[in-house]
């Protein structure tokens, strides 16, 4: 789970617009066309957040940064698209996840309405990984979308890349 500081930063930045045109162009450069189309469906704040993570990753890695790693930074939260939650819905989902664990992510899927959307939000890592796999994304990009909330012992991608991606996302 993210730190409280990270969550507060995300909350207060959640009303801002998405990235500017130059940021969108930079992001699209790193993604396959199908990935860019999916990324464009993310909320403005999610795209802005992922762009910041990707730029931090790119600045941290030795040149040249591998395309799948930057794509992983840009697309790690792509599974949130399906939840269609605004700021307060995301706060509710996060609190539900902290209080009850991910089990409600399974129990609430068939409940309908807000409960289903909360369940989808809590499972965004799995959903994002599945979406990217279906698109034909690089296995590293797919794995990081699925594993970015997992414990480090469960990461399957290169340790160095995983640590950089994690550290840049949870600054």
C-alpha angles and dihedrals in degrees: 000000000000123000119264090245091055091048092048091050091051091047096052091045094049096094096054122105124257125269122300123256093268090052092050091050091049091050094047089053089065099046137071112251092255091049091050090052089053093045089052088061092060118101118269094251091048092051091047091049094048091047090054091049091048093049090049090049091049091050092048099048124078114256127303103036113214112249094229091055094052090044088052090054091049096045105035092107098038091115090071090077092082095054094061091200125158125214098286093043089054091050089052091047092049091049091048090050093049093046102040104017128230092305089091086058086071102031095051099045094096097038095088131218121037094351092059091047090051090050091051091049092051090051095045092119093059093040092049092049091050093049092050093047090053089051091054096248119170112280091242091056091047093047094050092051088054097041107037092104094041127103114268090248088063097050113114100189126086108299094231094052092044092052093048092047092047095046093048092049095048100043 
